[in-house]
Amino acid sequence: MPHYVAIIEDSGHDEAVGVWYPDLPGCISGGDDVDEALENAPEAIALYAQDLIEDSRELPPPRTLAELEADPEFVDDIRNHTAVLIEWPPSEDAAE
């Protein structure tokens, strides 16, 4: 299964946690903590994909973490935040 790299931005104990995808501009997720933000992450991709389909477009192919680390636009984000892989589409086991 392909995976999109997601960047977790945790602003601190009293702030929400944000998740965004370098390969999916404008696709964001969030939650009260990291676990909740990651739990919501696949839904954010689903909504993003739905918008693209409505515009007769497709999700761009995901890049690997190594490819993103080599991209000057994202190298600092990857260095300064936590990067995780989000499976897309999610496996049926993950949906249960």
Secondary structure, 3 states (H helix, E strand, C coil): CCEEEEEEEECCCCCCEEEECCCCCCCEEEECCHHHHHHHHHHHHHHHHHHHHHCCCCCCCCCCHHHHHCCCCCHHHHHHCEEEEEECCCCHHHHC
